[in-house]
Amino acid sequence: MLIGLYERFAAEFTPQKWQAIIMGLGRFLFTLAVVLVGGALVLRLGRSFIARVLRQPPGLKPPVDNRRLQTIESLMISGLRYTVVFIGALVVLDAAGVPVTSLIASAGLVGLAVGFGAQNLVRDVITGFFILLEDQYGVGDYVAVANVEGFVEDMGLRTTRLRDFAGDLHTIPNGEISCVTKKSRGPRRALVQVTVPYEADLMTAEKILQQVALEAKQDLAEIVEGPSVLGVTDLSNAQVTFQLIAKTKPLAEWRVERELRRRLKLALDAAGISPPYPRQIQVVTLQKEDEK
């Protein structure tokens, strides 16, 4: 039985057929290697070419915002990557003996079959295109989208990547972005509340706040307008609340608020105005011995 199988195998796979199989496998492996190396080379040269084309000449005012250029560059590289992968896959399939022409001809039927499943993908790509076209945000912007807040690190045809304050990287499909809150363009508001004891001299306290605001305006380049002392904004049984407000450069409001609080603390301490503390009054009634 074994001898019969061997004779059948030997008759089926002649030396000429083995040679054809080995040559076909060699051509396939060679094509695969060329596609991998060539694709990597095209991507590398493409990235370099795109960066060179979009690079702003030194000393000239850029006609387009640098952040938008970074976004355009990211989208162009993403499109180049998809194109290289698609063409490389067709070449490899053709080398493997798959009828690529028939495959492309039947793509319409396949597309119709998977169309319902690809709706989200198409929506993501279209939304990403309009985000770029309308300049809703770009790489480097600080935004809040889809309940996530952070810096835009990368924007592709399908997804946007945000890095939040804790360092977590969030990948958000563009189709899920329905509302964008941009926090890195235009002046920002810095708001600081200061409390002093109820019995403190309000005129003295307000003069100290105004002096601190004036010095901060002169020292801090991040301040665009103000700071202004809005006066007393709240009263309670133990404290009086003042409020200071200023306009700052984008993303500088947190540093300005920290610096204002530090200066206000030092100035109030120097004037002898201590922070208010919770108070509790206890009434104790003493009775005489003859009344017991």
Secondary structure, 3 states (H helix, E strand, C coil): CHHHHHHHHHHHCCHHHHHHHHHHHHHHHHHHHHHHHHHHHHHHHHHHHHHHHHCCCCCCCCCCCHHHHHHHHHHHHHHHHHHHHHHHHHHHHHHCCCCHHHHHHCHHHHHHHHCCCCHHHHHHHHHHHHHHHCCCCCCCCEEEECCEEEEEEEECCCEEEEECCCCCEEEEEHHHCCCEEECCCCCEEEEEEEEEECCCCHHHHHHHHHHHHHHHHHHCCCEEEEEEEEEEEEECCCEEEEEEEEEECCCCHHHHHHHHHHHHHHHHHHCCCCCCCCCCCCCCCCCCHHHC
